[in-house]
C-alpha cells in the first residue's frame, strides 16, 4: 500500500510561491515601518541580534514573513488526462511586480475548484472525489498561510481552498504537504525539497538559484523571468515526489510537460 492512494492525481494542484522583501533594502522602508521591523526581527532573530547583526542587515530575510514581504510569483501545475490516455503536466505561473495582480490571478484560478472535504486517509474509495487538493513542499508551514495573509493585506477575497484561518490541520484534508508527509508524525523530520528529490533520484530544482537568492535576483538583477523558471522547477519536482509517494513514479517518463508562456506583457516594471 502507498500513502495518498485515495487521491485522484488529476485533482491535485501543485503549488510553489516565491517571496521577496516588500522594499529593495532597509533604507527604503517607510519611517512608520522601521520600528515595527526592529521589534519583529529582534524577537524572530534574537540570537543573530545578540551576535551583532543589525536590523538593516536582517532585512534581507523580510521576504520570509507575510508582514514584511510580498509574493512575486505563484506557479501551479496539474496532471491532465489526454485523449490517448497519456498524461500531461501543465505548468502555469502568475508573476508580476504588482503583488495584487499575482494574488488576484491565482485566486480567480482557484475559486473554480472546491476543496476536497473528506480525509484522504480513510479506506473509503470515495474519499475526496468531489473536491480538489493543493500540494506544496512545506506548504502547511509557509505557502498556504503566507498566501492567505497577503490576500488579506491586498484586500482580496480568499478562495475556498485557502479559506483556512481558525481551522485545525486535521480539518483541512485538501491541503497536502510533501514535507509534512515525509515526517510520518516525527516533528524532527524536516527535509528540504532538493534533499528529498535527491533521495528519490529526481534532479534538483536548485540548479540555478535557490530561495536565499530570490530577493537579490528580483531587486538587484530585476530578473523576474529567472524567478518564474526557478519556481516552476520546484512545482515539477514536488509533483514528481508526489508520484513516488503514491507509487506511480513509473508514469513520469511518459508525461508530457507543458508550460504556459510567461510573461503576458513584454516588459517588467519594478514597483514597491
KOLTI-195282 format. One record per residue (C-alpha): y, z, x. Coordinates in steps of 0.25 Angstrom, whole numbers, padded with zeros to 4 digits, always signed. Example, Ala and Ser with C-alpha at 12.3 -4.5 7.8 and 13.67 -1.06 7.14 Angstrom:
// residues 2
-0018+0031+0049 -0004+0029+0055 
// end
This chain:
// residues 272
+0000+0000+0000 +0014-0003+0004 +0027+0004+0001 +0037-0003-0009 +0025-0010-0015 +0030-0010-0029 +0044-0016-0025 +0045-0031-0029 +0050-0038-0016 +0059-0047-0023 +0067-0035-0030 +0072-0029-0017 +0085-0031-0011 +0086-0028+0004 +0100-0024+0008 +0108-0020+0020 +0122-0017+0022 +0132-0018+0034 +0144-0008+0034 +0156-0006+0043 +0167+0004+0044 +0178+0001+0034 +0188-0002+0045 +0187-0008+0058 +0190+0005+0066 +0194+0019+0064 +0209+0015+0067 +0209+0006+0054 +0204+0018+0045 +0215+0021+0035 +0222+0035+0038 +0216+0041+0026 +0202+0037+0030 +0203+0043+0045 +0201+0058+0041 +0190+0054+0032 +0183+0047+0043 +0185+0058+0052 +0180+0069+0043 +0168+0060+0039 +0164+0056+0053 +0165+0070+0058 +0154+0074+0049 +0145+0062+0050 +0147+0061+0065 +0149+0075+0069 +0141+0074+0082 +0148+0062+0087 +0161+0068+0084 +0157+0081+0091 +0153+0072+0103 +0167+0066+0103 +0166+0053+0095 +0179+0051+0088 +0181+0047+0073 +0187+0033+0077 +0174+0031+0085 +0165+0035+0074 +0172+0026+0064 +0162+0014+0069 +0152+0022+0061 +0160+0022+0048 +0152+0010+0042 +0141+0019+0040 +0148+0026+0029 +0152+0021+0016 +0164+0029+0016 +0170+0022+0028 +0162+0009+0029 +0161-0003+0021 +0150-0013+0018 +0152-0027+0025 +0138-0033+0022 +0127-0031+0012 +0115-0040+0014 +0104-0041+0003 +0090-0048+0004 +0079-0050-0006 +0066-0057-0008 +0065-0069-0018 +0052-0076-0022 +0053-0091-0021 +0047-0101-0030 +0036-0104-0020 +0032-0089-0019 +0039-0088-0006 +0049-0076-0003 +0063-0078+0000 +0072-0067+0006 +0087-0069+0002 +0098-0062+0010 +0112-0061+0005 +0124-0054+0011 +0137-0048+0005 +0147-0047+0016 +0162-0047+0017 +0173-0039+0023 +0177-0035+0009 +0167-0024+0006 +0169-0024-0009 +0165-0039-0009 +0152-0035-0001 +0148-0024-0011 +0152-0032-0023 +0144-0044-0020 +0132-0035-0017 +0134-0026-0029 +0134-0038-0038 +0122-0043-0032 +0114-0030-0034 +0119-0027-0048 +0110-0038-0054 +0098-0030-0049 +0093-0017-0056 +0087-0007-0047 +0072-0004-0048 +0071+0009-0056 +0056+0012-0053 +0052+0018-0040 +0044+0009-0031 +0034+0020-0027 +0026+0021-0040 +0013+0014-0042 +0019+0006-0053 +0019-0009-0051 +0031-0010-0060 +0040-0001-0051 +0053-0007-0048 +0050-0021-0055 +0062-0020-0064 +0073-0018-0053 +0077-0021-0039 +0077-0013-0025 +0087-0012-0014 +0081-0011+0000 +0088-0007+0013 +0085+0000+0026 +0091+0014+0025 +0097+0009+0012 +0096+0023+0005 +0104+0030+0016 +0114+0019+0019 +0115+0005+0012 +0114+0009-0003 +0123+0021-0003 +0133+0014+0006 +0134+0002-0004 +0136+0012-0016 +0147+0019-0009 +0154+0007-0005 +0153+0001-0018 +0160+0013-0024 +0171+0013-0014 +0173-0002-0017 +0173+0001-0032 +0162-0008-0035 +0150-0006-0045 +0137-0001-0039 +0125-0010-0043 +0113-0002-0049 +0105-0004-0037 +0115+0005-0029 +0120+0014-0040 +0112+0025-0034 +0122+0037-0032 +0117+0050-0036 +0102+0045-0037 +0091+0051-0028 +0084+0042-0019 +0071+0043-0027 +0078+0038-0039 +0082+0025-0032 +0069+0017-0030 +0076+0004-0029 +0083+0008-0016 +0073+0005-0005 +0075+0008+0010 +0067+0003+0021 +0071+0015+0030 +0068+0025+0019 +0054+0019+0016 +0051+0020+0031 +0053+0035+0031 +0041+0038+0022 +0048+0051+0018 +0052+0054+0032 +0067+0057+0034 +0065+0055+0049 +0060+0040+0046 +0074+0033+0048 +0072+0020+0055 +0081+0008+0058 +0079-0006+0052 +0077-0012+0066 +0066-0002+0069 +0059-0003+0056 +0059-0019+0057 +0054-0018+0072 +0042-0009+0067 +0039-0020+0057 +0040-0031+0067 +0053-0036+0060 +0064-0042+0068 +0076-0032+0070 +0088-0036+0061 +0097-0030+0072 +0096-0042+0082 +0111-0044+0082 +0119-0032+0077 +0116-0018+0072 +0122-0009+0062 +0131-0002+0073 +0138-0015+0076 +0141-0020+0062 +0155-0013+0062 +0159-0020+0075 +0153-0033+0070 +0161-0032+0057 +0175-0026+0062 +0176-0032+0076 +0167-0045+0076 +0171-0047+0062 +0157-0054+0060 +0152-0051+0046 +0143-0062+0047 +0135-0055+0058 +0134-0043+0050 +0129-0051+0038 +0118-0057+0047 +0114-0043+0052 +0114-0037+0038 +0105-0048+0033 +0095-0046+0044 +0094-0031+0040 +0091-0035+0026 +0080-0045+0030 +0074-0034+0039 +0074-0024+0028 +0067-0034+0019 +0056-0036+0030 +0054-0021+0032 +0052-0020+0017 +0041-0031+0017 +0034-0022+0027 +0035-0010+0018 +0029-0018+0007 +0018-0024+0015 +0024-0038+0013 +0028-0041+0027 +0020-0054+0027 +0029-0060+0017 +0041-0061+0027 +0037-0073+0036 +0037-0082+0023 +0050-0076+0017 +0062-0086+0017 +0075-0078+0021 +0087-0084+0014 +0101-0079+0018 +0113-0081+0008 +0124-0087+0016 +0135-0078+0020 +0147-0077+0021 +0152-0082+0007 +0166-0084+0013 +0168-0090+0027 +0178-0080+0033 +0177-0065+0036 +0189-0056+0033 +0189-0042+0039 +0194-0032+0029 +0195-0017+0029 
// end
